[in-house]
Amino acid sequence: MSQANASSTDTQFDLFAKVAKFDHEQVLICQDNHTGLKAIIAIHNTVLGPGLGGTRMWKYATEAEAINDALRLSRGMTYKASISGLNLGGAKAVIIGDPAKDKSEHLMRKFGRCVENLAGKYITAEDVGTTTKDMEYIKMETSHVVGLSEIMGGGGDPSPVTAYGVYMGIKASAKKAYGNDSLAGKKIAVQGAGKVGLHLIELLHKDGAIITSTDIFDSGLKIAADKYKATIVKPEEIFSQDVDIFAPCALGAILNTENIAKLKCQIVAGAANNQLEDDTIHGDMIKAKGIFYAPDFLINAGGLINVYSEYNGYVREIAFAQTENIYNTVLNIYSKSEEDNINTQLAAIKLAEKRINDTMHLQSKI
Ligand code: NAD
């Protein structure tokens, strides 16, 4: 196995410029001929604590795409941990490959060795394309892994906790937009009836909200329609629904110029990571339309809070109770956005960066 600091020899892709732009601490390339492992571990910032972030396995079209994903997602983890008040830094790993074909016990264990070599600077967890079973393989090689199954002493599937945090974000946004946080009778469009989307729909339905949903697959939609009386629309129709609230729970970068123009809602609050194609341009566009946008990395932090709870001996009720704080933080962000006259995404990033800078200052005085 070779494990080396990534270097930029590719003139098409200026790696060092990319790393410098987001100010990453370290980027590792992990490669192993025997298992076919090709992975990138991006450690963005460890001022608050070890960098925690899931390992994504994906059939990336190019290596540049994989590196970009690792860099972007790891920075997002720094902000998410910071704004959630956790003593954690931001990091993320990607494994290049098809999870359905290229995964094996020994590939995951070799990756576990790479994590172990970082001696706790990086803690890994489940993400798109990896499972709790994979985390068990990684655990054979390193203790720096969370997101284990309940039977292994972990917190299990984080999706219900993530959905609960999103629900808190929606309620806080309703309080801001309507003066009270009741969702009874509110029309809510949920994009993506997957793990988080379905848990969210259940919570919203319980509160008396009227649900519209969409997905590219039918299985989740069937549950949404049969169990929670959701109206189903085509994927491309979800943005223009005449609803009060839009909850993106599928993909990133869906809040672009074209889709924002179609929105008729007063609130956007959902689980998907990196919803804004551009934090400034599209965050400002949403603000100019008078829409309250609850920053994704803040309201989808329930999953991170859930895995972080494993450190102190996992108690599900504590993870849910900590996730409830998202409500007050969202209200705080709306106030900050008004005070500083900036969009809510930038206000949230500012708050997250402030906590990191204040902590750095604290350390320099010791
Ligand atoms: P998931 O894969 O279970 O669900 C996503 C759903 O979106 C799938 O059913 C998929 O078919 C659907 N989808 C994909 N493209 C679509 C499109 N164009 N239109 C409509 N639907 C589409 O994933 P999940 O765990 O529910 O996560 C949802 C989002 O929340 C992701 O962006 C994820 O990164 C983010 N997130 C999840 C967690 C968690 O705890 N699971 C935590 C933080 C953030």
Residues whose N, C-alpha, C, O or C-beta is under 5 A from the ligand:
A	BS01	NAD	P158 S159 T162 Q191 G192 A193 G194 K195 V196 G197 T214 D215 I216 F217 P235 C249 A250 L251 A271 A272 N273 N300 G303
